[in-house]
Amino acid sequence: MGRLTVLALRTVIAALLAGSLGVQAVMVPLLASDLDGLDAEYSHLRVPLLVVVVLTVVAAQTVLVCVWRLVTMARRGTVFSDAAFRYVHVVIGAFAAAALLVFALGALLAPGEAVAPGVVLLLGGAGLAVLGIALIVLVLRMLLAQAVARDVEASRMRAELAEVI
């Protein structure tokens, strides 16, 4: 992996992490104060909505940290090892959790007339898209497993060849 590519990706990840911390520190409290003004019939949604928002941000931060670690491993040439699977599994889990959180948000907003039905449908589509990303990462994990297996086999063959020579 090229040095410039790693630097660019780390810059983007750092900016996204800083932005997500800003969301947690500034936007979530602002959202909480905005939700204080909800009608009495929707006031029960305040805490669940805040929990869904905070957990979604935490899932995104988890993915960013794991991608940072995987980029570091790729830069060092150690990404084709069993240690990489730990981070890939966490990424898959975080995306699956985020999809469930988006579906939960849609389920929270669906009853009554808090939002238009189209918004709930859009949330369902967004949840499906996030779940699709989790499945794509799962396929990439399978490719990583094949690459690790081939790397182990190549190392074994090199060792056998070295013994013969």
Buried (B, 14 or more C-beta within 10 A) or exposed (E): BEEEEBEEBBEEBEEBBEEBEEBBEEBBEEBBEEBEEBEEEBEEBBEBBBEBBBBBBBBBBBBBBBBBBBBBBBBEEEBBEEEBEEBBBBBBBBBBBBBBBBBBBBBBBBEEEBBEEEBBEBBBEBBEEBBEBBEEBBEEBEEBBEEBEEEEEEEEEEEEEEEEE
